[in-house]
Amino acid sequence: MIKVCHLSSAHHRFDTRIFYKQCQSLASDNRLVSLVIADGLGNEIKDDISIFDVGKQKNRFRRIFRTTNDVYKKALELNCDIYHFHDPELIRTGLKLKKVGKKVIFDIHENIALQILSKEYIPKILRKIISKIYRLYEIKKLMKFDALIIAEHSYKKYYSSLNKNLVTVLNMPKIDHLKKFYSENRTKNEIFYIGGISNNRGFDVLIQSLKILKLKIPDIFAHFIGPFAKTLIDNEQLKEIKANFKLYGTLPLIEGLKYSQNSKIGLSILKPISNYTQSYSTKIFEYMAIGLPVITSNFKLYKDIIDENNCGICVDPENPNEIAKAIEFILTNPEKAKEMGHNGRCLVKEKYNWKNEEFKLINIYKTLGC
């Protein structure tokens, strides 16, 4: 049996793309799958996938240097036929595996150089320089891997010149995986968000929108599932509406979606910064799959899906009044909301689903003899 090993130094073990989609699909296609992770939660076996934890470091610097070395050691110890890594800091790890004769795939989740330009922990004055240095590094190194997988069509034009084996595997939802969360009878004035929580991802404007909405809909409540920085909640404005929202922290997708079951809206309010305007937000398709009307940013990428198919409302992501108005409309028009939810679910079943992407994933492995 072909032995496959996925590697990540930055993601949670039950990351939706890595574990629930790619690892599970490869295991179902008769491969022995391992996942090397660095989340500090220990080793385990789940769904016939062996998870090996090398431990979590306390800061980003130690993660980039010490953790990547620990990941390499564990990967080498497992002696697999093919390695598939998911973080740019593991490029050196992938190159070391190539040197000992292993087949290696780099899975590029985002346009990394563009993403660097919006990293809040990097001083603004350094972002352009670091972004350019990273681009040059990619040009020199990525051709050495056996294949590249990208998660968006938008950066295919750049990466296609760096490796002849390039495939786009979109982050679409697994319908069967989510069907237990589908409902047409949602009863409460609740709204739902899952994903990274930051002001660039709309947290600040959503809080302002909640303050506006509370005057008209006192029982409105927002569920925020995902990682967030402690500095985000050290804010006096939050005290005014502390009874109207909750931050749950990081949860696996299936656990997080439990909080969507009474919600009437799925939110994805991304600010108009470089990488976001060109990339699909996976969560909008997850919301559609479970029958939630979507409120998202008015980027052309999203309008072509949401507006054209009447699955929700696209809004100015920097206008809390417009966002509040859209939320109020859906909450107070149940028949329209039901229609939007139904349209979204049908669209995902027909087109925007993991089954179509799974075929491309399996095919690239077969192309590499694995």
C-alpha positions as CSV (number, residue, x, y, z in Angstrom):
1,M,0.0,0.0,0.0
2,I,1.2,3.5,-0.9
3,K,2.4,5.4,2.2
4,V,1.4,9.1,2.2
5,C,2.5,11.7,4.7
6,H,1.0,15.2,5.1
7,L,3.1,17.8,7.0
8,S,2.1,21.0,8.7
9,S,3.9,23.2,11.3
10,A,1.2,25.8,11.5
11,H,-2.2,24.2,11.1
12,H,-4.5,22.4,13.6
13,R,-4.6,18.7,13.2
14,F,-8.3,18.8,12.1
15,D,-7.8,21.6,9.6
16,T,-10.7,21.2,7.1
17,R,-8.6,21.2,3.9
18,I,-5.8,19.1,5.2
19,F,-7.5,16.5,7.4
20,Y,-11.2,16.3,6.5
21,K,-10.7,16.7,2.7
22,Q,-7.3,15.7,1.5
23,C,-6.2,13.1,4.1
24,Q,-9.6,11.4,4.3
25,S,-9.9,11.3,0.5
26,L,-6.5,9.7,0.1
27,A,-7.2,7.2,2.8
28,S,-10.5,6.3,1.2
29,D,-8.7,5.7,-2.1
30,N,-6.6,2.9,-0.5
31,R,-3.5,4.8,0.7
32,L,-1.9,4.6,4.2
33,V,-2.0,8.2,5.4
34,S,-0.1,9.9,8.2
35,L,-0.2,13.5,9.3
36,V,2.7,15.2,11.1
37,I,1.5,18.2,13.0
38,A,2.8,20.6,15.7
39,D,-0.2,21.5,17.8
40,G,0.8,20.1,21.2
41,L,-2.2,17.7,21.5
42,G,-0.3,14.4,21.2
43,N,-0.4,11.4,18.9
44,E,-3.7,9.7,17.9
45,I,-5.4,7.7,15.2
46,K,-8.6,9.1,13.7
47,D,-10.5,7.8,10.7
48,D,-7.6,5.4,9.9
49,I,-5.2,8.4,9.7
50,S,-2.2,8.3,12.0
51,I,-1.5,11.7,13.6
52,F,2.0,12.4,14.9
53,D,2.5,15.5,17.0
54,V,6.0,17.0,17.3
55,G,4.9,19.6,19.9
56,K,3.9,23.2,19.9
57,Q,6.5,26.0,20.3
58,K,5.7,29.2,22.2
59,N,6.5,31.7,19.5
60,R,6.6,32.1,15.8
61,F,10.5,32.3,15.6
62,R,10.9,28.9,17.4
63,R,8.2,27.4,15.2
64,I,9.9,28.5,12.0
65,F,13.2,27.0,13.0
66,R,12.9,24.3,15.7
67,T,9.5,22.9,14.7
68,T,10.4,22.6,11.0
69,N,13.4,20.5,12.0
70,D,11.2,18.3,14.3
71,V,8.7,17.9,11.4
72,Y,11.5,16.8,9.1
73,K,12.9,14.2,11.6
74,K,9.5,12.7,12.1
75,A,8.8,12.7,8.4
76,L,12.0,10.9,7.7
77,E,11.3,8.4,10.4
78,L,8.0,7.5,8.8
79,N,9.7,6.7,5.5
80,C,6.7,7.3,3.2
81,D,6.5,7.1,-0.5
82,I,5.3,10.7,-0.9
83,Y,5.2,13.8,1.3
84,H,2.7,16.7,1.0
85,F,3.3,19.8,3.0
86,H,1.1,22.8,3.6
87,D,3.2,25.7,5.0
88,P,5.8,28.0,3.3
89,E,8.1,27.6,6.3
90,L,8.3,23.9,5.4
91,I,9.9,24.6,2.0
92,R,13.3,23.8,3.4
93,T,11.9,20.6,4.9
94,G,10.5,19.6,1.6
95,L,13.8,20.3,-0.1
96,K,15.6,18.1,2.4
97,L,13.2,15.3,1.7
98,K,13.9,15.7,-2.0
99,K,17.6,15.4,-1.3
100,V,17.0,11.9,0.2
101,G,15.0,10.8,-2.8
102,K,11.4,11.4,-1.7
103,K,8.6,12.6,-3.9
104,V,7.2,16.0,-2.5
105,I,4.2,18.1,-3.1
106,F,3.8,21.7,-1.9
107,D,0.2,22.7,-1.2
108,I,-0.1,26.5,-1.5
109,H,-3.2,27.6,0.4
110,E,-2.9,31.3,-0.5
111,N,-0.9,33.7,-2.6
112,I,1.8,34.0,0.0
113,A,3.7,37.0,-1.3
114,L,0.5,39.0,-1.5
115,Q,-0.6,37.7,2.0
116,I,2.7,39.0,3.5
117,L,1.6,42.5,2.5
118,S,-1.3,42.4,4.9
119,K,0.4,40.6,7.8
120,E,-0.3,42.7,10.9
121,Y,2.6,41.3,12.9
122,I,5.1,42.4,10.3
123,P,6.0,46.2,10.5
124,K,4.5,48.0,7.4
125,I,7.9,49.4,6.4
126,L,9.2,45.8,5.9
127,R,6.3,44.1,4.2
128,K,7.1,45.0,0.6
129,I,10.7,44.0,1.0
130,I,9.9,40.7,2.7
131,S,7.2,40.0,0.0
132,K,9.7,40.5,-2.8
133,I,12.4,38.4,-1.1
134,Y,9.8,35.6,-0.7
135,R,8.9,35.8,-4.4
136,L,12.5,35.4,-5.4
137,Y,12.9,32.5,-3.0
138,E,9.8,30.8,-4.6
139,I,11.2,31.3,-8.1
140,K,14.5,29.6,-7.1
141,K,13.0,26.7,-5.1
142,L,9.6,25.6,-6.2
143,M,10.7,24.1,-9.5
144,K,12.5,21.4,-7.4
145,F,9.2,19.8,-6.1
146,D,7.4,17.0,-7.9
147,A,4.2,19.0,-8.0
148,L,2.5,22.2,-6.7
149,I,-1.2,22.3,-5.6
150,I,-2.8,25.7,-5.4
151,A,-6.1,26.4,-3.6
152,E,-7.3,29.3,-5.9
153,H,-7.4,30.0,-9.7
154,S,-6.4,33.6,-9.1
155,Y,-2.7,32.8,-8.6
156,K,-2.3,30.1,-11.2
157,K,-0.8,32.6,-13.7
158,Y,2.1,33.1,-11.3
159,Y,2.8,29.6,-10.1
160,S,2.3,27.9,-13.4
161,S,5.7,29.2,-14.5
162,L,7.4,27.7,-11.5
163,N,6.5,24.1,-11.9
164,K,5.2,22.0,-14.8
165,N,3.1,19.8,-12.5
166,L,0.6,22.4,-11.2
167,V,-3.0,21.6,-10.3
168,T,-5.7,23.8,-8.7
169,V,-7.6,22.0,-6.0
170,L,-10.3,24.4,-4.7
171,N,-11.4,24.4,-1.1
172,M,-14.9,23.3,-1.7
173,P,-17.2,21.7,1.0
174,K,-17.9,18.0,1.4
175,I,-21.7,17.8,1.0
176,D,-22.1,14.5,2.9
177,H,-19.9,15.9,5.7
178,L,-22.1,18.9,6.3
179,K,-25.7,17.6,5.6
180,K,-26.5,17.1,9.3
181,F,-26.3,20.8,9.8
182,Y,-28.7,21.7,7.0
183,S,-32.0,23.1,8.2
184,E,-34.9,25.1,6.7
185,N,-36.4,25.9,10.1
186,R,-33.9,28.1,12.0
187,T,-35.7,29.8,14.9
188,K,-33.5,32.4,16.5
189,N,-32.1,35.8,15.6
190,E,-28.6,34.4,15.5
191,I,-25.8,35.0,13.0
192,F,-22.7,32.8,12.4
193,Y,-19.1,33.2,11.5
194,I,-16.3,30.5,11.3
195,G,-12.7,31.2,10.4
196,G,-9.8,33.4,11.4
197,I,-11.1,36.4,13.5
198,S,-9.4,39.8,12.9
199,N,-10.3,43.3,11.8
200,N,-9.0,42.5,8.3
201,R,-11.7,39.8,8.3
202,G,-14.4,42.2,9.3
203,F,-14.6,41.8,13.1
204,D,-14.5,45.5,13.8
205,V,-17.3,46.4,11.4
206,L,-19.4,43.5,12.5
207,I,-19.2,44.7,16.1
208,Q,-20.3,48.1,15.0
209,S,-23.2,46.5,13.0
210,L,-24.3,44.6,16.1
211,K,-24.4,47.8,18.1
212,I,-26.7,49.3,15.4
213,L,-28.9,46.1,15.2
214,K,-29.3,45.8,19.0
215,L,-31.5,48.9,19.0
216,K,-34.0,47.2,16.6
217,I,-33.4,43.5,17.4
218,P,-32.4,43.3,21.1
219,D,-32.0,39.5,21.1
220,I,-29.6,39.4,18.2
221,F,-26.6,37.1,18.8
222,A,-23.4,36.4,16.9
223,H,-21.4,33.3,17.1
224,F,-17.7,33.8,16.2
225,I,-15.7,30.5,15.8
226,G,-12.0,30.7,15.1
227,P,-8.6,31.9,16.4
228,F,-8.2,35.5,17.5
229,A,-5.5,37.7,19.1
230,K,-6.0,38.7,22.7
231,T,-5.5,42.3,21.7
232,L,-8.7,42.1,19.6
233,I,-10.9,41.8,22.6
234,D,-9.2,44.5,24.7
235,N,-11.7,47.0,23.5
236,E,-14.1,49.2,25.4
237,Q,-16.7,49.0,22.5
238,L,-17.2,45.3,23.1
239,K,-18.6,45.9,26.6
240,E,-21.7,47.6,25.2
241,I,-22.8,44.4,23.4
242,K,-21.1,41.7,25.4
243,A,-24.4,39.9,25.8
244,N,-24.9,39.8,22.0
245,F,-21.9,37.8,20.8
246,K,-19.4,35.1,21.9
247,L,-15.9,34.2,20.8
248,Y,-15.4,30.5,21.0
249,G,-11.8,30.3,19.8
250,T,-10.5,27.5,17.5
251,L,-12.8,24.5,17.0
252,P,-12.8,21.7,14.4
253,L,-15.2,22.5,11.6
254,I,-17.8,19.9,12.8
255,E,-17.8,21.2,16.4
256,G,-17.9,24.8,15.3
257,L,-20.9,24.2,12.9
258,K,-23.0,23.0,15.9
259,Y,-23.4,26.7,16.7
260,S,-24.9,27.4,13.3
261,Q,-27.9,25.3,13.8
262,N,-30.2,28.1,15.0
263,S,-28.5,30.8,13.0
264,K,-30.1,32.4,10.0
265,I,-27.1,34.0,8.3
266,G,-23.5,33.0,7.5
267,L,-21.0,35.9,7.5
268,S,-17.8,36.5,5.6
269,I,-16.9,40.2,5.6
270,L,-13.4,40.5,4.2
271,K,-11.8,43.9,3.8
272,P,-10.7,44.9,0.3
273,I,-7.0,44.0,0.6
274,S,-5.0,42.3,-2.1
275,N,-5.3,38.6,-1.4
276,Y,-8.9,38.6,-0.2
277,T,-10.3,40.3,-3.4
278,Q,-8.8,37.5,-5.6
279,S,-9.5,34.4,-3.5
280,Y,-12.7,32.5,-2.6
281,S,-13.6,32.4,1.1
282,T,-14.2,28.7,1.7
283,K,-16.7,29.5,4.4
284,I,-19.3,31.0,2.0
285,F,-19.6,27.6,0.3
286,E,-19.9,25.8,3.7
287,Y,-22.7,28.2,4.6
288,M,-24.4,27.6,1.3
289,A,-24.0,23.8,1.8
290,I,-26.0,24.0,5.1
291,G,-28.7,26.3,3.8
292,L,-27.5,29.6,5.3
293,P,-28.0,32.8,3.3
294,V,-24.6,34.5,3.0
295,I,-23.6,38.1,3.7
296,T,-20.2,38.8,2.2
297,S,-18.1,41.5,0.6
298,N,-19.1,43.1,-2.7
299,F,-16.0,41.9,-4.6
300,K,-16.7,40.8,-8.2
301,L,-15.5,37.3,-7.3
302,Y,-18.3,36.9,-4.8
303,K,-21.0,39.0,-6.6
304,D,-20.8,36.6,-9.6
305,I,-21.8,33.8,-7.3
306,I,-24.0,35.3,-4.5
307,D,-25.8,38.0,-6.3
308,E,-26.2,36.2,-9.6
309,N,-27.7,33.1,-7.9
310,N,-29.6,34.9,-5.2
311,C,-27.8,33.1,-2.4
312,G,-27.5,36.1,-0.1
313,I,-26.4,39.8,-0.1
314,C,-23.0,41.4,-1.0
315,V,-22.1,44.5,1.0
316,D,-19.5,47.2,1.3
317,P,-17.2,45.5,3.8
318,E,-16.2,48.8,5.4
319,N,-19.8,50.1,5.9
320,P,-21.4,48.9,9.2
321,N,-24.7,50.5,8.4
322,E,-25.0,48.6,5.1
323,I,-24.0,45.4,6.8
324,A,-26.6,46.0,9.5
325,K,-29.3,46.7,6.9
326,A,-28.5,43.4,5.1
327,I,-28.6,41.4,8.3
328,E,-31.9,43.0,9.3
329,F,-33.4,42.3,5.9
330,I,-32.7,38.6,6.1
331,L,-33.7,38.2,9.7
332,T,-37.0,39.9,9.1
333,N,-37.9,38.3,5.8
334,P,-38.0,34.5,6.5
335,E,-39.4,33.5,3.1
336,K,-36.6,35.4,1.3
337,A,-34.1,33.9,3.6
338,K,-35.4,30.4,3.0
339,E,-35.2,31.0,-0.8
340,M,-31.6,32.2,-0.6
341,G,-30.6,29.2,1.6
342,H,-32.2,26.8,-0.9
343,N,-30.5,28.4,-3.9
344,G,-27.1,28.3,-2.2
345,R,-27.5,24.6,-1.3
346,C,-28.5,23.7,-4.8
347,L,-25.6,25.5,-6.3
348,V,-23.1,23.8,-4.0
349,K,-24.6,20.4,-4.8
350,E,-24.3,21.0,-8.5
351,K,-21.0,22.8,-8.8
352,Y,-19.1,24.0,-5.8
353,N,-18.3,20.8,-3.9
354,W,-15.3,18.7,-2.8
355,K,-16.2,15.7,-5.1
356,N,-15.1,17.6,-8.1
357,E,-11.8,18.7,-6.4
358,E,-11.1,15.2,-5.0
359,F,-10.8,13.8,-8.5
360,K,-8.0,16.3,-9.2
361,L,-6.2,15.5,-6.0
362,I,-6.2,11.8,-6.6
363,N,-5.1,12.3,-10.2
364,I,-2.0,14.3,-9.3
365,Y,-1.0,11.5,-7.0
366,K,-1.5,8.9,-9.7
367,T,0.5,11.0,-12.1
368,L,3.4,10.8,-9.7
369,G,3.0,7.0,-9.4
370,C,1.5,7.2,-5.9
